[in-house]
Amino acid sequence: MLGLLLLQVLASCLWLGHSEVVNSFASCPQFFYAGTTPNDALNPKNPAWICQRFSNSYHYATLYDRDRRIPVYSAYKYQPGAGKRPDVEWFLEPQLIGKNNLKEMTQELTLTHNHKFTIEEIKESQAIPGDYTQLNGLDRGHLCPSGHMESVLSKTATFTQTNVVPQYRILNNGQWNAYESDTMDKMSNGCKNTFVITGAVPGNTFISNGRVNRPSHIWSAACCVVDKKTTKAWGAIADNDKNEVENITLGELEMRLTNLYKRTVTLFNNACPRE
């Protein structure tokens, strides 16, 4: 009996080793400055910590809200590389479905045909491409944008449903795009490494018959290493129904999020300046 019990425990441990969705970002701390993640104030009731894995490597990290079916935030290193926006089918996260040994993001057809998951099983804990087919004035808004990634593989890895939210289309194509393209380029000039956390504040409305939350705000924070001893930081926030972006300090952004979440929010290691 003891031998059988040990075998069962070992089998459980081996199964757990397959999943990239766990209760921390221990497998991918490299996407957070000094390995420090945001505090628990942003955590939803039913979270999933995803080390976003594609082609056998990690590209960024996402805290996902299974109930609202949107990411809370995605964290990554700002390393824009040459190349066009990939034209790929949207990925899903099989780790959110239930017990399976699939390590990487994959596409809906693969999950239903090759792995025999039903659409109902997939839809239970995440948004699917069909949730975004009848958007009225909204886009899929990347939290970790492909344009901030260095390689073709990393750019492709951003096209997963766990990295997008319903974003006001004019904002996504307008001032938020300007922030991602122009402001980030200007602010990160001189940085040896730039660590970014971009998130979405849950709102009071939903799309797709109440399945997917429409955030009230989109925000982003960055902390960069200038040299071994000094850093600089900044933030941005936008109402998700206006084409306006406020460029603010990291401290101001944390205060704004603290007011929105009604809990004290800390995004980065204390070495990142708040002023």
Secondary structure, 3 states (H helix, E strand, C coil): CHHHHHHHHHHHHHHHCCCCEECCCCCCHHHCHHHCCCCHHHCCCCEEEEEEEECCEEEEEEEEECCCCEEEEEEEECCCCCCCCCCCCCEECHHHCCCCCCCCCEEHHHHHHHCCCCHHHHHCCCCCHHHHCCCCCEEEEECCCHHHCCCHHHHHHCCEHHHEEEEEHHHHHCHHHHHHHHHHHHHCCCCCEEEEEEEEECCCEEECCCCEEECCEEEEEEEEECCCCCEEEEEEEEECCCCCCEEECHHHHHHHHHHHHCCCCCCCCCCCCCC
